[in-house]
Amino acid sequence: MARGASVVEKVEIQAPNLKVVIIDITGSSPLVENKFSAKAKQEMMAKQRAGSTSRSKKVRESRDFDKIYEDAIHQASEGWYGIPAPAFRSAMISACRLVGYVMTRAKLAIFVLPDGFDKDDRTPLVRIKKGKPRRFDAAVRLETGVCDIRSRPMWEPGWEATVRIEYDADQLTTKDIYNLLYRAGKQIGILEGRPDSKRSNGQGWGLFDLVTKLPEEVK
């Protein structure tokens, strides 16, 4: 080999070893959604189109709290209610901080499979199999310090769903997935008012228990 020539190392890339685990869960605390409505998007677009003239033409409209509540629900094209699938994935990735697993690696190894998609914005959804929403009116304080009333859909404890998780078995075991989802349900939470909320300490909402137990052969 000539002096100064570089050595080329052959790298063999294996196909991902993807597996799917199916876990039933039940809500141990209320579940509250806050979908960004189509109306809110349209209003934002209208303001941006109007530019500097939009402020001078601002008109305070009466609020339809029932419509606000309905617009905040994630509903599939088939009519059923759902939870954004990324909420479970984000909660599991966040739980990695508690066990010393690298979060950036978890982002490449954990995926939650959707049962369908939101009829409006196509958000991937996990179906809520048990429980009906009710309108919940909450007093909130905006970033400006002004108090306001927000209407949101709330499911009482006992709501149920089945989470299908696809994972890289070369990075994580089935037991790892169970325990990450278990921690997500007990310590992280999903959606509005969760303990892991970035803007507050949360309300303790969005917590859940695992109904499906870890198989004996993988304990």
GIUR-V484034 format. One record per helix or strand. SS is the DSSP state (H for helix, E for strand). FROM is the first residue (numbers start at 1). LEN is the number of residues. If there is no record, write none. Layout:
ss={SS,SS}
from={FROM,FROM}
len={LEN,LEN}
This chain:
ss={E,E,H,H,E,E,H,H,E,E,E,E,E,E,H,E,H}
from={18,31,38,65,75,81,85,103,110,116,124,134,147,160,174,208,216}
len={10,2,16,7,2,4,15,5,4,3,7,8,9,9,15,3,3}
